[in-house]
Amino acid sequence: MSNYIRIAGSPATGIVLLGDDGTVRSLAQVEPNLYWRDCASAPGFLPGDTAFACLLGDGAGYTTLVHGTAIRFLAALGQPLARWKDVAVPPAGTGMAGLAGDHHGYLLLAADGHGLYRLDRSANGNGEWNAWERCPAPPTLLRGKATLIAGDWQHGMLAVGDGAAAKLARGDGDWKALPPPPLAIEMVSGNFQDGFIAYGEGQLCMLDSGAQPRWSRLSMPNFDLRALSGNPVHGVAAVLADSSGHGTVVAYALRPGREPWSLALAPPRPAA
């Protein structure tokens, strides 16, 4: 088994996996088959590297990877000639605690949990990026410090911290409070159109982001959860420790909270 450390996407739209050696593999959808595609390896990875890594996107078309202080974008997943492209360099001296968004625009959470920056594509249509812009700081209900961010600029951004949650919508000048999550969240994935899936304290919960947002608990797979991705509409996928505790497998639920989890073995690391 390979050790996969990050997962992005959802079972219905496609999944991307990142290995601890920079290996990247994608899956267009989990059903009706499980055909993993090899992608261009993430640049800059060294065995045992502990630099901050974040993965966004889906297995159907694109993915974004943060490694250390570099942000890179890969389109045409599974195509042998596809190459990673650099996104605009993060603001100097910020460090990164999180990245949210997609290839239309990103929200970066600085390492101190206080600074937030937004990045949009240029309107000239040539694929260039604008400069990073400072966003409104995390709200006082988070005690001024966010620990996790998720979402996208089309539907709004979610910030979580210190038992509270808030939304920043495109065009809004400030954050709006959401119901507090029922547990201390360690991972969160999703958007304000399809809802969010979150993990913490050994449990899963879901945020229904409709007219009356509310959190609810979900069933957990019987494994140690290491990474999480997806949303309530398109399903949730997770990287889990296998029974030996050394390798990793992928589990998914197409209808979280309404059907049991299924296991889909992650592809093995290619021979050296």
Protein Blocks (a to p, Z undefined) as FASTA:
>chain_A
ZZdfbdedjfklopcdddfkopacddfbfbfbdcdddddddehiaehiabdcddeddfkl
pccddehjaccddehehiakbccdddddddehkapabdcddfkbccdddfkomaccdddd
dfklnopacdddddddddfklnopafbdcddfknopcddeehiacdddehiabdcddddd
fbdcfbdcddfknopaddeehiacdddfbfbgcdddddddfbdcfbdcddfknopadddd
dfkomaccddddfbghiaccddddddddddZZ
